[in-house]
């Protein structure tokens, strides 16, 4: 009996020893992550006071100078893009797109060190991510339902409610305390499956992707050596990315699965597949590596993969460092579009009033103007009287739909959109575009702390005016 017990104990000790050796071997293959914190400078503290002051100034400029014209001429009904306070104060967004099971979720787990934690993003060889997952900073780790995210006006995701309840059920938020998430927001997306129609998802997948693309500061389009084919859904995705080439980074993931010779062939095949979809003279940056927590495979180009990973992290760090400049540039670009829209609507209104007579039918007169705006020099007159580029003008067909919903009688000429205390809408938005926003950008670049009084008190360089003095 004692011999049996002794043998059982011996087997137990051997099993424990084998398990410990396996654990040591498993731990040894985990990749060192110290370079991530070092490259992204996560240990350095940010100057939160300067950033908060700049954000407050930007909000003030937007609400006082741009938003009034946006509301007066219903710009959000033309572009379906209304800027909220949550979007102005939001962190830079990094968006992950690509086919299914190419390593998007594994890459996020690796960046955040979430592997083997209860809240790691689920990964696998089969299509695993069916939701849009938004990872943000929070005091503790918790998940947030899409309905809650859309209902919270302080977040930048409240406009997503327009895509319906079916989509909100596929929207998931994860909050966790992490240094990287204090500076950026990461968004994981469902993988593209070419044999599945968009309608089968139950919500407008392409429209949702476009919403995130329009707001992303950096877009990682991820591929792996086994999924280089371009189908209809991926082609549609790249069509949506048109105009955002500067934000796109292509990632050839799982590169350590191939020997060097095969990797070169796959790299060439990837460019061959993407060449018809990216119509730019300079192709996007392509990173070749293996972005997951475990060590690189032996007998592969390990040094190349390490340098590529460092380059990608430096690219991400540039987005973090320039987030305030990018936000100011985004609001200024938005203001330019709103100004162009206001000028065009004003021109439509003036032309309509000029062509109307006592016996004219208002509907027929305006229908003629909308159907053929070139006949009445609507767009050409804007180019002649302003410094607007013809490449910035919106599509003429868009205004046919716009005025189909919004009658011309709902709008007043710009010359009448003035008040004694607030000034004219056009003057305020032009001042924001040409003076206030560039001044705020200069103060950021020079390291000065911007204050609200810098532009409000003197008008950014203009002498204070006494409104009650007669000239």
C-alpha positions as semicolon CSV with decimal commas, in nm:
position;residue;x (nm);y (nm);z (nm)
1;X;0,000;0,000;0,000
2;X;0,280;0,236;0,094
3;X;0,460;0,148;-0,230
4;X;0,151;0,241;-0,431
5;X;0,121;0,574;-0,251
6;X;0,491;0,643;-0,307
7;X;0,459;0,569;-0,680
8;X;0,154;0,802;-0,708
9;X;0,343;1,080;-0,531
10;X;0,639;1,029;-0,763
11;X;0,418;1,056;-1,071
12;X;0,255;1,371;-0,928
13;X;0,595;1,535;-0,873
14;X;0,704;1,445;-1,227
15;X;0,379;1,590;-1,367
16;X;0,423;1,913;-1,170
17;X;0,783;1,941;-1,288
18;X;0,678;1,887;-1,648
19;X;0,404;2,151;-1,614
20;X;0,651;2,399;-1,467
21;X;0,894;2,336;-1,752
22;X;0,614;2,388;-2,004
23;X;0,518;2,716;-1,834
24;X;0,878;2,836;-1,841
25;X;0,901;2,745;-2,209
26;X;0,569;2,925;-2,280
27;X;0,683;3,236;-2,093
28;X;1,013;3,236;-2,280
29;X;0,842;3,264;-2,620
30;X;0,648;3,577;-2,525
31;X;0,792;3,881;-2,699
32;X;0,950;4,165;-2,502
33;X;0,713;4,466;-2,504
34;X;0,943;4,726;-2,348
35;X;1,009;4,888;-2,686
36;X;0,639;4,972;-2,721
37;X;0,633;5,194;-2,412
38;X;0,968;5,344;-2,508
39;X;0,877;5,427;-2,870
40;X;0,535;5,566;-2,779
41;X;0,685;5,756;-2,482
42;X;0,412;5,628;-2,255
43;X;0,620;5,692;-1,943
44;X;0,635;6,068;-2,006
45;X;0,362;6,284;-1,860
46;X;0,156;6,504;-2,089
47;X;0,097;6,875;-2,038
48;X;-0,274;6,834;-1,982
49;X;-0,326;7,202;-1,898
50;X;-0,202;7,327;-2,235
51;X;-0,404;7,065;-2,422
52;X;-0,722;7,145;-2,229
53;X;-0,680;7,519;-2,296
54;X;-0,631;7,458;-2,668
55;X;-0,940;7,235;-2,683
56;X;-1,146;7,499;-2,503
57;X;-1,031;7,765;-2,750
58;X;-1,112;7,536;-3,043
59;X;-1,462;7,467;-2,908
60;X;-1,523;7,839;-2,862
61;X;-1,416;7,921;-3,220
62;X;-1,631;7,644;-3,363
63;X;-1,947;7,735;-3,168
64;X;-1,919;8,111;-3,225
65;X;-1,794;8,126;-3,582
66;X;-1,866;7,803;-3,773
67;X;-2,170;7,637;-3,619
68;X;-2,410;7,934;-3,672
69;X;-2,368;7,914;-4,051
70;X;-2,378;7,535;-4,033
71;X;-2,721;7,553;-3,869
72;X;-2,854;7,845;-4,076
73;X;-2,791;7,662;-4,405
74;X;-2,841;7,304;-4,278
75;X;-2,498;7,181;-4,377
76;X;-2,535;6,853;-4,189
77;X;-2,819;6,754;-4,426
78;X;-2,581;6,789;-4,720
79;X;-2,280;6,606;-4,578
80;X;-2,440;6,408;-4,294
81;X;-2,154;6,518;-4,070
82;X;-2,244;6,727;-3,768
83;X;-1,956;6,793;-3,530
84;X;-2,038;6,744;-3,163
85;X;-1,847;6,858;-2,856
86;X;-1,755;6,495;-2,797
87;X;-1,587;6,481;-3,137
88;X;-1,388;6,799;-3,070
89;X;-1,264;6,675;-2,733
90;X;-1,213;6,313;-2,843
91;X;-0,873;6,147;-2,862
92;X;-0,718;6,047;-3,197
93;X;-0,884;5,739;-3,344
94;X;-0,686;5,445;-3,484
95;X;-0,899;5,222;-3,707
96;X;-0,821;4,859;-3,798
97;X;-0,970;4,728;-4,124
98;X;-0,911;4,423;-4,340
99;X;-1,024;4,069;-4,428
100;X;-1,125;3,820;-4,160
101;X;-0,865;3,645;-3,943
102;X;-0,564;3,848;-4,058
103;X;-0,462;3,946;-3,703
104;X;-0,640;4,278;-3,637
105;X;-0,761;4,175;-3,292
106;X;-0,430;4,005;-3,209
107;X;-0,248;4,326;-3,297
108;X;-0,465;4,527;-3,055
109;X;-0,411;4,264;-2,783
110;X;-0,037;4,296;-2,841
111;X;-0,031;4,677;-2,829
112;X;-0,228;4,683;-2,503
113;X;-0,077;4,371;-2,345
114;X;-0,423;4,211;-2,314
115;X;-0,325;3,855;-2,408
116;X;-0,450;3,591;-2,163
117;X;-0,659;3,852;-1,979
118;X;-1,037;3,820;-1,933
119;X;-1,094;4,119;-2,162
120;X;-0,865;4,025;-2,448
121;X;-1,023;4,044;-2,792
122;X;-1,119;3,696;-2,908
123;X;-0,901;3,564;-3,187
124;X;-0,899;3,249;-3,400
125;X;-0,851;3,101;-3,745
126;X;-1,222;3,139;-3,824
127;X;-1,411;3,473;-3,856
128;X;-1,429;3,580;-3,491
129;X;-1,505;3,953;-3,469
130;X;-1,863;4,029;-3,566
131;X;-1,883;4,359;-3,375
132;X;-1,732;4,702;-3,400
133;X;-1,524;4,713;-3,082
134;X;-1,418;5,054;-2,946
135;X;-1,140;5,039;-2,685
136;X;-1,110;5,356;-2,475
137;X;-0,954;5,464;-2,148
138;X;-1,139;5,415;-1,821
139;X;-1,071;5,400;-1,450
140;X;-1,142;5,026;-1,443
141;X;-1,187;4,745;-1,691
142;X;-1,546;4,713;-1,803
143;X;-1,753;4,659;-2,116
144;X;-2,007;4,912;-2,244
145;X;-2,303;4,826;-2,466
146;X;-2,349;5,011;-2,792
147;X;-2,687;5,148;-2,684
148;X;-2,519;5,314;-2,383
149;X;-2,238;5,456;-2,598
150;X;-2,485;5,611;-2,844
151;X;-2,701;5,756;-2,567
152;X;-2,408;5,931;-2,394
153;X;-2,376;6,275;-2,555
154;X;-2,036;6,331;-2,388
155;X;-1,888;6,060;-2,609
156;X;-1,811;6,110;-2,976
157;X;-2,020;5,806;-3,079
158;X;-2,372;5,941;-3,028
159;X;-2,423;6,002;-3,407
160;X;-2,399;5,625;-3,460
161;X;-2,758;5,597;-3,339
162;X;-2,876;5,685;-3,691
163;X;-2,762;5,342;-3,818
164;X;-3,037;5,166;-3,623
165;X;-3,078;4,928;-3,332
166;X;-2,942;4,630;-3,523
167;X;-2,608;4,806;-3,553
168;X;-2,602;4,924;-3,191
169;X;-2,632;4,559;-3,088
170;X;-2,312;4,499;-3,287
171;X;-2,131;4,792;-3,124
172;X;-1,926;4,713;-2,813
173;X;-1,710;4,936;-2,597
174;X;-1,426;4,830;-2,369
175;X;-1,285;5,067;-2,109
176;X;-0,957;4,994;-1,935
177;X;-0,679;5,187;-1,759
178;X;-0,385;5,202;-1,999
179;X;-0,130;5,471;-2,084
180;X;-0,179;5,427;-2,458
181;X;-0,558;5,463;-2,427
182;X;-0,510;5,793;-2,245
183;X;-0,386;5,925;-2,580
184;X;-0,569;5,730;-2,852
185;X;-0,889;5,531;-2,911
186;X;-0,858;5,196;-3,089
187;X;-1,140;5,057;-3,307
188;X;-1,153;4,693;-3,417
189;X;-1,390;4,610;-3,704
190;X;-1,555;4,294;-3,838
191;X;-1,344;4,117;-4,095
192;X;-1,445;4,147;-4,459
193;X;-1,597;3,823;-4,591
194;X;-1,638;3,833;-4,965
195;X;-1,906;3,564;-4,988
196;X;-2,142;3,750;-4,754
197;X;-2,369;4,023;-4,883
198;X;-2,387;4,351;-4,696
199;X;-2,761;4,315;-4,642
200;X;-2,710;3,994;-4,445
201;X;-2,532;4,185;-4,169
202;X;-2,859;4,351;-4,070
203;X;-2,719;4,705;-4,081
204;X;-2,551;4,931;-4,344
205;X;-2,195;4,800;-4,303
206;X;-2,038;5,028;-4,565
207;X;-2,206;5,338;-4,420
208;X;-2,082;5,253;-4,071
209;X;-1,729;5,197;-4,205
210;X;-1,748;5,534;-4,380
211;X;-1,846;5,703;-4,051
212;X;-1,538;5,564;-3,876
213;X;-1,312;5,632;-4,177
214;X;-1,416;5,998;-4,185
215;X;-1,313;6,039;-3,820
216;X;-1,001;5,821;-3,806
217;X;-0,660;5,982;-3,768
218;X;-0,476;5,663;-3,868
219;X;-0,613;5,367;-4,063
220;X;-0,440;5,029;-4,056
221;X;-0,554;4,801;-4,340
222;X;-0,428;4,456;-4,242
223;X;-0,357;4,159;-4,470
224;X;-0,185;3,825;-4,423
225;X;-0,006;3,603;-4,679
226;X;-0,312;3,381;-4,727
227;X;-0,570;3,657;-4,794
228;X;-0,449;3,878;-5,076
229;X;-0,750;3,844;-5,309
230;X;-0,957;4,155;-5,367
231;X;-1,332;4,098;-5,388
232;X;-1,629;4,331;-5,420
233;X;-1,653;4,423;-5,050
234;X;-1,280;4,500;-5,019
235;X;-1,297;4,701;-5,342
236;X;-1,586;4,900;-5,196
237;X;-1,381;4,960;-4,881
238;X;-1,091;5,110;-5,077
239;X;-1,336;5,324;-5,269
240;X;-1,450;5,463;-4,936
241;X;-1,087;5,531;-4,840
242;X;-1,038;5,756;-5,143
243;X;-0,910;6,095;-5,034
244;X;-0,771;5,955;-4,708
245;X;-0,451;5,811;-4,853
246;X;-0,233;6,006;-4,609
247;X;-0,396;5,824;-4,316
248;X;-0,371;5,474;-4,467
249;X;-0,102;5,227;-4,362
250;X;-0,096;4,879;-4,516
251;X;0,018;4,594;-4,289
252;X;0,134;4,258;-4,418
253;X;0,089;4,059;-4,098
254;X;0,207;3,707;-4,004
255;X;0,517;3,760;-4,219
256;X;0,726;3,521;-4,008
257;X;0,519;3,233;-4,145
258;X;0,716;3,259;-4,469
259;X;1,079;3,221;-4,567
260;X;1,241;3,528;-4,721
261;X;1,196;3,420;-5,083
262;X;0,825;3,347;-5,041
263;X;0,780;3,671;-4,847
264;X;0,915;3,872;-5,141
265;X;0,668;3,704;-5,373
266;X;0,377;3,770;-5,137
267;X;0,484;4,134;-5,099
268;X;0,477;4,174;-5,477
269;X;0,140;3,998;-5,503
270;X;-0,006;4,234;-5,241
271;X;0,098;4,540;-5,442
272;X;-0,034;4,378;-5,760
273;X;-0,375;4,329;-5,595
274;X;-0,393;4,679;-5,445
275;X;-0,252;4,878;-5,739
276;X;-0,590;4,921;-5,918
277;X;-0,756;5,031;-5,592
278;X;-0,514;5,302;-5,480
279;X;-0,494;5,572;-5,748
280;X;-0,206;5,778;-5,610
281;X;0,143;5,839;-5,743
282;X;0,303;5,748;-5,410
283;X;0,174;5,420;-5,263
284;X;0,086;5,397;-4,894
285;X;0,346;5,276;-4,646
286;X;0,350;4,898;-4,609
287;X;0,471;4,741;-4,284
288;X;0,590;4,380;-4,301
289;X;0,606;4,199;-3,966
290;X;0,419;3,975;-3,726
291;X;0,216;4,177;-3,478
292;X;0,119;3,946;-3,193
293;X;0,252;3,874;-2,842
294;X;0,467;3,571;-2,922
295;X;0,822;3,558;-3,048
296;X;0,912;3,551;-3,417
297;X;0,957;3,217;-3,589
298;X;1,315;3,096;-3,624
299;X;1,508;3,123;-3,949
300;X;1,311;3,430;-4,065
301;X;1,402;3,797;-4,116
302;X;1,373;3,882;-3,745
303;X;1,579;4,203;-3,760
304;X;1,369;4,332;-4,051
305;X;1,047;4,256;-3,863
306;X;1,172;4,436;-3,551
307;X;1,265;4,748;-3,750
308;X;0,929;4,743;-3,926
309;X;0,748;4,722;-3,592
310;X;0,947;5,015;-3,454
311;X;0,862;5,217;-3,768
312;X;0,491;5,144;-3,721
313;X;0,506;5,250;-3,356
314;X;0,685;5,572;-3,453
315;X;0,409;5,638;-3,706
316;X;0,149;5,588;-3,433
317;X;0,346;5,818;-3,203
318;X;0,338;6,094;-3,466
319;X;-0,041;6,080;-3,460
320;X;-0,033;6,114;-3,081
321;X;0,216;6,402;-3,090
322;X;0,027;6,592;-3,362
323;X;-0,326;6,525;-3,239
324;X;-0,400;6,890;-3,153
325;X;-0,264;7,019;-3,483
326;X;-0,467;6,757;-3,673
327;X;-0,782;6,851;-3,483
328;X;-0,739;7,222;-3,560
329;X;-0,675;7,142;-3,927
330;X;-0,984;6,920;-3,933
331;X;-1,209;7,193;-3,787
332;X;-1,063;7,448;-4,030
333;X;-1,127;7,216;-4,326
334;X;-1,480;7,163;-4,199
335;X;-1,523;7,541;-4,172
336;X;-1,409;7,587;-4,533
337;X;-1,669;7,335;-4,651
338;X;-1,943;7,506;-4,447
339;X;-1,842;7,845;-4,592
340;X;-1,855;7,709;-4,949
341;X;-2,197;7,557;-4,879
342;X;-2,327;7,886;-4,737
343;X;-2,201;8,080;-5,040
344;X;-2,361;7,833;-5,281
345;X;-2,699;7,836;-5,108
346;X;-2,683;8,216;-5,100
347;X;-2,615;8,218;-5,475
348;X;-2,911;7,985;-5,538
349;X;-3,134;8,219;-5,333
350;X;-3,016;8,531;-5,520
351;X;-3,060;8,367;-5,861
352;X;-3,409;8,252;-5,766
353;X;-3,512;8,604;-5,662
354;X;-3,363;8,756;-5,977
355;X;-3,552;8,516;-6,206
356;X;-3,884;8,543;-6,028
357;X;-4,149;8,773;-6,167
358;X;-4,508;8,848;-6,073
359;X;-4,647;8,584;-6,310
360;X;-4,376;8,317;-6,261
361;X;-4,438;7,979;-6,108
362;X;-4,187;7,951;-5,816
363;X;-4,155;7,574;-5,843
364;X;-4,084;7,577;-6,217
365;X;-3,834;7,862;-6,189
366;X;-3,635;7,698;-5,914
367;X;-3,653;7,355;-6,076
368;X;-3,487;7,504;-6,384
369;X;-3,211;7,653;-6,169
370;X;-3,147;7,327;-5,982
371;X;-3,150;7,114;-6,298
372;X;-2,894;7,329;-6,478
373;X;-2,694;7,547;-6,234
374;X;-2,423;7,609;-6,498
375;X;-2,676;7,794;-6,712
376;X;-2,711;8,049;-6,431
377;X;-2,337;8,049;-6,338
378;X;-2,408;7,932;-5,983
379;X;-2,076;7,759;-5,928
380;X;-1,867;7,974;-6,162
381;X;-1,973;8,292;-5,983
382;X;-1,848;8,149;-5,653
383;X;-1,509;8,075;-5,811
384;X;-1,491;8,422;-5,963
385;X;-1,577;8,615;-5,646
386;X;-1,382;8,411;-5,390
387;X;-1,046;8,238;-5,359
388;X;-1,208;7,894;-5,350
389;X;-1,049;7,620;-5,559
390;X;-1,273;7,447;-5,812
391;X;-1,155;7,114;-5,665
392;X;-1,318;7,204;-5,332
393;X;-1,664;7,258;-5,480
394;X;-1,921;6,989;-5,392
395;X;-2,110;6,780;-5,644
396;X;-2,386;6,966;-5,827
397;X;-2,616;6,666;-5,805
398;X;-2,596;6,681;-5,425
399;X;-2,779;7,016;-5,428
400;X;-3,064;6,875;-5,631
401;X;-3,126;6,627;-5,349
402;X;-3,058;6,893;-5,085
403;X;-3,318;7,135;-5,219
404;X;-3,559;6,847;-5,275
405;X;-3,576;6,815;-4,895
406;X;-3,518;7,182;-4,803
407;X;-3,729;7,434;-4,998
408;X;-3,546;7,746;-5,116
409;X;-3,792;7,958;-4,918
410;X;-3,638;7,826;-4,594
411;X;-3,314;8,016;-4,652
412;X;-3,227;8,385;-4,627
413;X;-2,951;8,565;-4,823
414;X;-2,616;8,593;-4,648
415;X;-2,644;8,974;-4,655
416;X;-2,937;8,954;-4,412
417;X;-2,764;8,709;-4,174
418;X;-2,616;8,980;-3,952
419;X;-2,675;9,110;-3,602
420;X;-2,559;9,421;-3,421
421;X;-2,369;9,238;-3,146
422;X;-2,266;8,919;-3,326
423;X;-2,175;9,057;-3,666
424;X;-2,236;8,875;-3,995
425;X;-2,220;8,498;-4,036
426;X;-1,989;8,520;-4,337
427;X;-1,747;8,759;-4,165
428;X;-1,727;8,539;-3,856
429;X;-1,656;8,217;-4,042
430;X;-1,399;8,384;-4,269
431;X;-1,227;8,531;-3,964
432;X;-1,213;8,187;-3,804
433;X;-1,067;8,027;-4,119
434;X;-0,812;8,297;-4,203
435;X;-0,714;8,433;-3,860
436;X;-0,835;8,258;-3,545
437;X;-0,762;7,894;-3,628
438;X;-0,418;7,968;-3,782
439;X;-0,336;8,176;-3,471
440;X;-0,438;7,887;-3,246
441;X;-0,224;7,650;-3,452
442;X;0,074;7,887;-3,425
443;X;0,036;7,904;-3,048
444;X;0,044;7,523;-3,031
445;X;0,355;7,499;-3,247
446;X;0,536;7,770;-3,055
447;X;0,458;7,607;-2,722
448;X;0,254;7,898;-2,589
449;X;-0,053;7,828;-2,383
450;X;-0,357;7,952;-2,576
451;X;-0,621;8,134;-2,382
452;X;-0,979;8,211;-2,462
453;X;-0,914;8,582;-2,440
454;X;-0,649;8,579;-2,715
455;X;-0,905;8,598;-2,995
456;X;-1,215;8,701;-2,809
457;X;-1,078;9,021;-2,663
458;X;-0,898;9,171;-2,960
459;X;-1,002;8,953;-3,253
460;X;-0,656;8,797;-3,300
461;X;-0,450;9,099;-3,396
462;X;-0,729;9,346;-3,470
463;X;-0,767;9,662;-3,267
464;X;-1,058;9,655;-3,021
465;X;-1,359;9,831;-3,165
466;X;-1,594;10,058;-2,973
467;X;-1,936;9,957;-3,103
468;X;-2,102;10,261;-2,948
469;X;-1,878;10,523;-3,102
470;X;-2,009;10,696;-3,412
471;X;-1,759;10,700;-3,700
